[in-house]
Amino acid sequence: MRPVAVAGVGKTPFGAFADRDLRSLAVDAGEKCLKNGHVNPGQVEAFYLGNFAGPSFSGQNHLAPYVSTALGIRDVPATRFEAACASGGAAFFHAFSAVASGIYDVVLVVGVEKMTSQPTARVTEILAGAGDCSGEIKAGSTFPSLFAMIARRHMFQYGTTREHLAAVAVKNHANGALNPEAHMRKVITMEQALNARPVAEPLGLYDCSLISDGAAAVLLIAADRARDFVEKPVQILGVAQASDFVALDQKPDITTFPAVRRAAEKAYAMAGVTPRDIQFAEVHDCFSIAEIVALEDLGFVDRGSGGPYEASGATSRTGEKPINASGGLKSKGHPVGATGVAQICDVVAQIRCEAGEMQLKRNSLGLAQNLGGSGASCVVSILGNV
Amino acid sequence: MTGTVYTETVVHLAPEAFAKDVPYQVAIVSLEDGSRITSRIVGERVAIDDRVKQVGIRDGVPFFRKLT
């Protein structure tokens, strides 16, 4: 396996864009990324698209060549990856694998989702397709309700409180207010978070990420060629994907995600680092409880102590382990297929010192964790300066 | 069939198919054979560790009620 670098990144703002369709968002991010990496469409040897539910949202299928040809990328393999909310991460992981194994030198990854063309009830229904439709979904579970049941159990087993959950939302909204491309740039108070209308108890409106449109792209180049294109390539030090049961009721303990633990262990081993070495991370806060569980599964804190750790301020921009300095899915937005790729873009921006007002001081080793469904898919990536 | 509530939530925002039921309670119930099933709760609200008894089934989904 040979080293692989990220040589370019590109993103659209995240938000609700009535005048933009899936392809125009994806092309926008892809063009920015190619320009950023000083690569022409003709130099791209394969195209990997992360997208969860484009066909359900718009009716359009066969999305990878639909997007790649619009970018001017012809003839080469163009394939869509679907792993629920980890679709972007899965596309990134497989693109990395292909470059690392020597099949290609230059690969473009784009993640995209266009969600706001449908009313919220229909979006909820489409997202529920990431759960087990033969059981939990038929019983009336929604994604907020699956994570609400995780939160309830976490509270029961470890004493996690509503205030701990709210601390995640307050912190990520404060971070997102500094992100010019975030969907909701709005600071919220603890009282607002605690008193928001319930979605699935104990989760309220501010415990849930947003329904967004958006796209993100990264350019992967074999490390020994990356400096031919850009001055500051960022190395992919470790990346791994893992899987688990789709149905929440099949997991022995729903307060931990084995797929996250396995992907993290492999990524740490590949990078030769420990959780303590990671200076900052973008984690999959689709719901406030998900960030708390992620801190535990990534080994940043012991099991059950994620809530108090959040409330202590340790995960804030100025804390010992800044988490979701971009605002996370909560404030930046969560265009499902784009999310995993956008996390990589955000980590790369920090490492390159290009994060503007979001810039962190300790920025040389970052991690991204992208979760699919209620833990059935996970991709963990570790990036750094070399 | 009886079981114990492993976890639960009350759903306030639902897809169209369930909109008429809102708010409704969903629970993962641990059965005596050690397996778990996602189910709906009727009647009084339940909490973790409450004992429940199956009172019906709809479209393969079991409905449980709190045992008093």
Interface residues (C-beta under 8 A of the other chain):
Chain A: T120 A121 R122 T124 E125 A128 S134 G135 E136 K138 A139 G140 S141 T142 P144 S145 A148 M149 I150 R152 R153 F156 R197 P198 V199 A200 E201 P202 L203 A247 L248 D249 Q250 I254
Chain B: Y6 T7 E8 T9 V10 V11 H12 L13 A14 P15 E16 A17 F18 A19 D21 P23 Y24 V26 A27 I28 R36 I37 T38 S39 R40 I48 D59 G60 V61
